[in-house]
Amino acid sequence: MITNPVLETKYKTQRQLDEEAKHDVTKYVENSHKITLEVEKYYGFEFKYGSPQGEGGEGREDQPKSA
């Protein structure tokens, strides 16, 4: 596997989040989302997310609702 310091930090962070969530993917996503909201508030900006269909760039409120 190819690696570098940036990827090593990414892998370490992912392992830490996984351990905090006790290997529960739902909790992992909830924790990640909470951190994202905290970063947005702290730095005063909002992340924009694309849609799975590739319509992209709209904000979370504009995302299509999944069935």
Residue pairs with C-beta under 8 A, 6 or more apart in sequence:
3 11
17 28
17 31
17 32
18 28
20 27
20 31
21 27
21 28
21 30
21 31
36 47
40 46
40 47
46 59
48 57
48 58
48 59
49 56
49 58
49 59
49 60
49 63
50 56
50 57
50 58
51 58
51 63
51 64
53 64
55 64
